[in-house]
Amino acid sequence: MLWSLGLAGLLLVSLALCVGIGPVTIPPSTVVSIIGHNLGLPLEQTWTASEESIIWEMRVPRVLLGLAVGAGLAICGAALQGMVRNILADPYILGISGGASTGAAAAILFGFAAGAGQYALPASAFLGALAASLLVFFLARANGQVTSIRLLLAGIAVGYALSATTSFLIFASDNAEGSRSVMFWLLGSLALARWDAFLMLVLAIALATTAFLVLWSRRLDALAIGDETARALGVPPVATRIQVLTAVSLCTGAVVAAAGAIGFVGLVVPHLARRLVGAAHARLIPVTAMLGAALLIWADAGARVLMQPRELPIGIITALVGAPFLLILIRRMYARMS
């Protein structure tokens, strides 16, 4: 409980700070006043119109999207690691990110889903993610059973195949600017965040998935111990995996469609959360969500300022943070085995 309260306070402070960080730096007090004013509080206006436009129209939606994407990727990673009993599992191991990337590349390079207008890119990415998750499920299911090892192997195979498909689309296109846009999207960005229905949808999906995983925390605990224990506790392993996989696929597809393929969040953050509150999913999921949200909004703040006036893809920053952690984790795994 103390960790949760402390992280909630840290997240609120991070929100006020990160909204003000950018090529134009705005003090936290002004940020809070502008947000309060737009929420209907009777505050005296001491800021400029340009500051209000920067904060309310550009950065607040961007930070809110960062919250949803960071929390969504992190909780999906925690659920997958428990579900397949593999500490190196994350949302990308299911190939969902590969499907979203292929859909996005098709939209940018060849105008796929152009009828969706401004939502063509996220709609195409989400459809790709949905198709990938269905393919993984189909390949992993045999004799009515979906086991952890088949799920992992199917996800890896589909992910590699879709990565090759995305590379082929880039190679086949003669649109140099489009290819550059695809590569930027593949590394992740929150630059497309706006006050629109899609932002609200991504926030709602991330919140609903968090609530679902908390409600099903005991089932995830049982799966993390093993299928035999789960059956003994009255938890059907196959049905539970299918339901968790459905929720994780929906959440991962939505956040990747909104922000691109941001790596390492779903892998690194659940391990940090376990060191703080243990492996019980009832405590792990909320803490993981807050840590993931905080990590991503700070990574996005860094992306806005590290190479001004150009914006750095978030995936580069999360990889720089996550890769050393992964190496440390692998080293500890081998130390325990020896």
N, C-alpha and C positions, 0 to 999 in steps of 0.2 A: 504493500500500500504506500509506504514512504517513497519507494522508487517511482511509483506511478505519479504521485503528487509532485515530486521533484521534477520529473520529466515533463509533466504538463506545464509547470511553471516555466521551465527552460524553453519549451516549445512556444509559449506565448511571447516570451522575451525575444526569441529568435524571429518570430513573425514581425514584430515591430522593427527590429534591426535590419532584417533582410529586405523588407519592403523599401527601406530608405537607401539601400546600397545600389550603386550603379554609376554610369557615366556622370549623372547628376546626383550628388549625394544630398539627401534631405534628412534633417535631424529626427530622431525618434519621436520627440514631442510633437513636431509638426505632422508626422505620419499618423500618430494617434488622433490628433485633432481633425485631420482630413477624413480619416475613416469614420470617426464619431459623427462628424457633420453629415457625411453621406448616409449614415444610418439613422439620421433624424434627430440627433442631439442638438439642443439649442446652444451652439458654440459661436463665439465671435470670430469672424474670419480674419486671420492674421497671415494668411498665406496667399500666394499668387495663383492665378488661374492655371498657369503652366504647371506649377507644382501639383495642383489638384488633378490635372489631367494625367500627369506622369504616374502619380500614386494610385488613383482610383481606376483609371481606364487601362493602365498597362501593367503595373507591378502587383497590385492586389490580386487580379485574376491569375497572374503568373505564379505567385506564391501559393495561392489556393490549389492550383493544379499541381504544384510541386508537393504539397502536403498529400494530396490524393495519390499521386504516382509513387512517392516514396513509401507511404504507408502500404499501398496495395502491393507493390513488389516485395516488400519486406515480409508481410504476413503470408503471402503466397509461398515465399521461400521457406518460412517456418513450417507451414502446413505440409509442404512437399517433403521436407526433411524428416518430419515425423511419419508421414504416410508411407514413404518408400524406405524408411530406416537407412538413410544415407545422408551423412552430414555434408556432402558436397553437392547435394541436389539444390536446384534453384529454378525459377520459372522458365529459364531458357532450356532446361534439360528436356522439357516436354515438346520442344519444337514450336511452341506457340509464338515466340518472338520471331522465329524464322518465317512463319506464315504471315505475320503482320508486316515484316520487312518486304516480303515478296509482293504483298498487296499494295504497299506504299510505293514501291518501285514501279509497279504497273500503272498506278495513278499518276505519278510524276512524269514518267517517261512516255507513256502511251495513252494517257487520258482516260484510264479505266475509271468507271463510276462517275464520269463527268456530269451525268444528270443530277447528281447530288449537290452540285454547285460548290459553295464554300466548304461543305462537309465531305467533298470527294475523297480527300486524302485520309481522314480518320475513318470514313465509312469503308473504303477499300482495305485499309489496314486491319480493321476489325473483322471484315469478312474473311480475309486471309488467315487471321488468327483462329477464327471459328472453324474454318476448313481444316487447318492443321490439327486442332484439338480433336476433331471428329476422326481424322485419319489415324492419329496416334491411338485413340480408343479402339478403333476397328482393328488395327494391327496388334494391339496388346491383348485383345479379347480372344480367348481360345477355350472351347468347351464350356462357355458360360463363365469363365474365370478371368479375372484381371489381377495378376500378381505383380509385386513390386518390380521384380527383375524384368518382366516383359514390358512393363510400363516404361522403365528406364531405357531399355534397349530400343523400343519403338520410338521414344522421344528423341534419342540421339540420332537414329537413322533418319527420321523425318526432318530433324533440324539440319543435318548435313545436306540432305537433298534440296531443301528449300533455300539454304544458303547458296548452293550451286545455281539454283534457278534465278535468284536475285542477281548473282554475278553475271549470268548469261544475259539477263534483261539489260543490265548496264552496258555490257559489251555490244549487244545488238542495237542499241540506240545510238543515233548520230547527234544527239542533243547534249553538247558538252555542259551547258549550264544545268540541264536536268540531271545529268550524272553527278555533278557537284552537289546539287540539292539532295539527291538520294544518299550520297556519302555522308553529308551533314546530318540528315535525318537518322541514318543508321547509328550514329554516335549519340543521339539524343539531344533534345532541345525543348524548352518550354516557351519558345518565342511565339508559338501559335495561340497561346492562351488568350481568350477574350471572354467578356461577359456574355455568354450565350447558353443555349440549352445543353450543348455538349459538355461544357464545364460542369454544369449542375448534374448531368448524368454520370460523369466520371466520379464526382464526389459522392454521389448517392451509391454507386456500385462499390466503391472502396469502403464506405461506411457499412453497407449491408453485408459485404463479405467479412469484415471484421466481426460484426455481431454474430454472423452465422458460425464462424470458426470458434468464437468464444462459447457459444451455446453447445457446440459439438466438441468441446475441449476434451471431455472424458473419452470420447470415441477415438480422438487423435492420440490420447495417451495410451489407450489400449493397442492401437495399431503400431505405435512406436515400440511397444514391448515385443509384439509378435502376433502372428495370426492365431496361433493356438490359444494364447492368453486372451485375445480379443473374443474368440468364440466362447471361451469359458466364462467371460464376463457378459455374454449376451450381445456382443457387438458383431454383426455380420461383416467380415473384412471386405468382401467383393462389393457389396452394396454401398458400404461406407466409402470405399475408394472411388466408386463411380460418382457419388454425390459430392465428395470433396473435390475431385477432379473437375467436375462441372463448374463449381463455384470458382475454383482457381483459374480455370480457362477463361471464364467470363471476365473476371477481374483483370487478369494479365492482358487479355485481348483489349480491354478498354483503355488501360493505362498506357500500353505500348502504342495503341492507335493514337493516343493524345500526345505523347511525348517522344516517341521513337524508342529505339532499342538501347536502354540504359542498363549497363551490366553491373554486376557485383553487389548491388543493393540487396537482392534476394538471397545472396550467398553469405555476405559478411554480417549483416545486421542481426539475423537470428542467433548467431553465435555470440555476439556481444550481449544480446538480451539474456541468453542462457547463463552467462557468467554473472549477471546481475540478479536474476530472480529464479533461476533453476529451469528445469525442463518441463514442468507442468504447464500445459497449454492455456489453462485459464488465466494464469499470470503472464505467460510468455507472449501471447498474441497482442494484448494491449500495449505492453512495453515495446515489443517489436515494431508495432505501428507507429508509436511516437518517435522512436529512434530513427526509423526509416524516413519519416517525414522531416525530422530535424536535419538528418544527413543530406537529404536531397535539396532542401531549400538553401542550405549553406553552400552546397556544391554549385547551385544555380547562381547564388550571389557571387561566388568566385568566378564563374564562367562569364559574368557580365563585366568584370573589372580587370581580370588578369591580363587581357590582351586588347585593351581599349585602343581604338574604337571598334575593333572586331570582337565578335562574341565567340568564346571557346565552347565547343560541344561538351555537354555535361558528362557524357560517357568517358571522356578523357580523364576528367577529375575523379570520377568514381573508380575508374580502373587504376589510377595512381594510388588511390587509398586502398582499394581492395586487393590488388595483386600481392603486395607485401604480406597482407594478412593471410591470404591463401597459402603462400609459401610457408609461413609460420605454422599454420594449421596442418599442412601436410607433414612438416617436420615433426610436429608433436604426435601425429598419428603413427609415423614410423618408429618414434621413440617408444610408444606404448606397445607396439607389436614386437619390438626386439627384446 
